[in-house]
Amino acid sequence: MTLTLNDDDPCATAVALRQVYAQIVAGQAAQTVNFQGGPNGAQQQVIYHKADAQALMRLIRDYEDRCAASQGKRVRRYATRAGGMIR
């Protein structure tokens, strides 16, 4: 899964990030790495999945806000309270 963030088109980037987020939540974003190593050249396979869903959601919201601003729409405002932000 390769994704390029494009600051020139925040709307397209927000859509692409939402798709990545959906894949992660659905458990479909696992990466498989095949390699040969060792003295006998044995082929090995590693499957891993690591993602910070909260950081990804913050990035998605940032690009969605940029998209709204580029279209002349109001950017979301967040209320704060003693415990943190309310979204």
C-alpha positions in Angstrom: 0.0 0.0 0.0 1.7 3.2 -1.2 0.1 6.6 -0.7 1.5 10.0 -1.7 0.2 13.0 0.2 -0.5 15.9 -2.2 -0.7 19.3 -0.5 -1.8 20.8 -3.8 -5.0 18.8 -3.8 -6.1 18.3 -0.2 -9.6 17.0 -1.2 -8.1 14.1 -3.1 -5.6 13.4 -0.4 -8.4 13.3 2.2 -10.4 10.8 0.2 -7.3 8.6 -0.3 -6.6 8.7 3.5 -10.2 7.8 4.3 -9.8 4.7 2.1 -6.5 3.7 3.9 -8.3 4.2 7.2 -11.2 2.0 6.1 -8.7 -0.7 5.1 -6.9 -0.5 8.4 -10.1 -0.7 10.4 -11.3 -3.7 8.3 -7.9 -5.5 8.9 -7.1 -5.4 5.2 -3.9 -3.3 5.4 -1.5 -6.1 6.3 1.9 -6.0 4.5 3.6 -9.1 3.3 7.4 -9.2 2.8 9.1 -12.1 1.1 12.9 -12.5 1.2 15.6 -15.0 0.8 18.4 -15.2 3.4 20.8 -17.2 5.3 23.6 -19.4 4.1 21.2 -21.8 2.3 19.1 -19.1 0.6 15.9 -20.1 2.3 12.8 -18.1 1.4 11.0 -16.5 4.3 7.8 -14.5 4.6 6.8 -11.9 7.2 3.3 -10.5 7.5 2.9 -7.4 9.7 0.3 -4.8 10.4 1.1 -1.6 12.3 -0.9 1.6 12.3 -1.7 4.4 14.6 -5.4 4.9 13.8 -5.7 8.0 16.0 -2.8 9.8 14.3 -4.2 8.8 10.9 -7.6 10.2 11.8 -6.0 13.5 12.9 -4.2 13.7 9.5 -7.5 12.9 7.7 -9.3 15.7 9.6 -6.4 18.1 8.8 -6.7 17.4 5.1 -10.5 17.6 5.3 -10.2 21.1 6.9 -7.7 22.1 4.2 -10.1 20.9 1.5 -13.0 22.9 3.1 -10.9 26.0 3.2 -9.8 25.6 -0.4 -13.5 25.4 -1.4 -14.4 28.5 0.6 -16.3 26.5 3.2 -16.2 27.0 6.9 -13.5 25.0 8.7 -14.7 22.9 11.6 -14.2 24.5 15.0 -13.7 22.3 18.1 -15.0 22.9 21.6 -12.6 22.3 24.4 -13.3 21.2 27.9 -11.2 20.3 30.9 -10.8 16.7 29.6 -9.7 17.7 26.1 -11.3 18.3 22.8 -14.8 17.3 21.8 -15.3 16.2 18.3 
